[in-house]
C-alpha cells in the first residue's frame, strides 16, 4: 500500500535504496559471471577447435577421432577455468565430486557432440568446422545451467552432491 507521498508503508528511503543497491550488486555479479563463463568457454572452445583442425588437417586423423581428442582437451580446460575462475569455487575438499560431475557432463557432451557432428556433416552436409561451431554454442548454453545449478551452486546443499560445502 502506498501512502500520500507514493511510498509503500513501512519502507523508508534508506531501506529502498539499500534494496536497490543489493539488487544492483546481485545483477552485476551475475553479468560478470556470465561474461567469465563465456570467456572460459571461449578458451576451451579455442583449444577444441585448434586441436580438431590441427589433428584433422595436418595429421590427417579422421574428423570424428580428432573431435573426441579435441573435446576431451577442451573440457579439461573448461573444468579448471569454470571451477576456479568463473564460479570462484576454491574449495579442494569437494573437487573429486565436482570433477566426477564434470566428467559425467563431459561424457554426455562427447556423445552429443559426436552424434550431432556426424549428423550435421554426413546428412546436412555442413563443413565440419561450421557444424562444430553450432554444436559448441548449443552445448555451452545448456552447460552454464548445469554448472551453475548442480556442479558449482552458490548455497550449501542447494541442489547437488557437488556443493554440500559452502563456497569460500
ChimeraX attribute file (.defattr): number of C-alpha atoms within 10 A of each C-alpha:
attribute: neighborCount
match mode: 1-to-1
recipient: residues
	/A:1	7
	/A:2	10
	/A:3	9
	/A:4	7
	/A:5	7
	/A:6	8
	/A:7	13
	/A:8	13
	/A:9	11
	/A:10	9
	/A:11	11
	/A:12	11
	/A:13	10
	/A:14	9
	/A:15	11
	/A:16	13
	/A:17	12
	/A:18	12
	/A:19	12
	/A:20	12
	/A:21	12
	/A:22	12
	/A:23	12
	/A:24	12
	/A:25	12
	/A:26	11
	/A:27	12
	/A:28	12
	/A:29	12
	/A:30	12
	/A:31	12
	/A:32	12
	/A:33	18
	/A:34	15
	/A:35	13
	/A:36	17
	/A:37	22
	/A:38	18
	/A:39	15
	/A:40	20
	/A:41	25
	/A:42	17
	/A:43	16
	/A:44	25
	/A:45	25
	/A:46	15
	/A:47	20
	/A:48	25
	/A:49	21
	/A:50	14
	/A:51	20
	/A:52	25
	/A:53	19
	/A:54	15
	/A:55	19
	/A:56	17
	/A:57	13
	/A:58	8
	/A:59	10
	/A:60	11
	/A:61	15
	/A:62	12
	/A:63	18
	/A:64	17
	/A:65	13
	/A:66	21
	/A:67	25
	/A:68	18
	/A:69	15
	/A:70	24
	/A:71	25
	/A:72	19
	/A:73	16
	/A:74	23
	/A:75	24
	/A:76	17
	/A:77	19
	/A:78	22
	/A:79	21
	/A:80	14
	/A:81	20
	/A:82	27
	/A:83	20
	/A:84	12
	/A:85	15
	/A:86	24
	/A:87	20
	/A:88	15
	/A:89	19
	/A:90	13
	/A:91	14
	/A:92	9
	/A:93	9
	/A:94	15
	/A:95	17
	/A:96	11
	/A:97	15
	/A:98	22
	/A:99	18
	/A:100	13
	/A:101	20
	/A:102	24
	/A:103	16
	/A:104	12
	/A:105	17
	/A:106	22
	/A:107	15
	/A:108	12
	/A:109	20
	/A:110	19
	/A:111	13
	/A:112	14
	/A:113	23
	/A:114	20
	/A:115	12
	/A:116	16
	/A:117	27
	/A:118	19
	/A:119	14
	/A:120	19
	/A:121	16
	/A:122	12
	/A:123	9
	/A:124	11
	/A:125	11
	/A:126	15
	/A:127	13
	/A:128	18
	/A:129	15
	/A:130	13
	/A:131	19
	/A:132	24
	/A:133	14
	/A:134	13
	/A:135	18
	/A:136	20
	/A:137	14
	/A:138	12
	/A:139	13
	/A:140	17
	/A:141	11
	/A:142	10
	/A:143	18
	/A:144	17
	/A:145	13
	/A:146	16
	/A:147	22
	/A:148	16
	/A:149	17
	/A:150	20
	/A:151	26
	/A:152	28
	/A:153	23
	/A:154	20
	/A:155	13
	/A:156	15
	/A:157	14
	/A:158	16
	/A:159	16
	/A:160	15
	/A:161	16
	/A:162	24
	/A:163	24
	/A:164	16
	/A:165	16
	/A:166	14
	/A:167	15
	/A:168	8
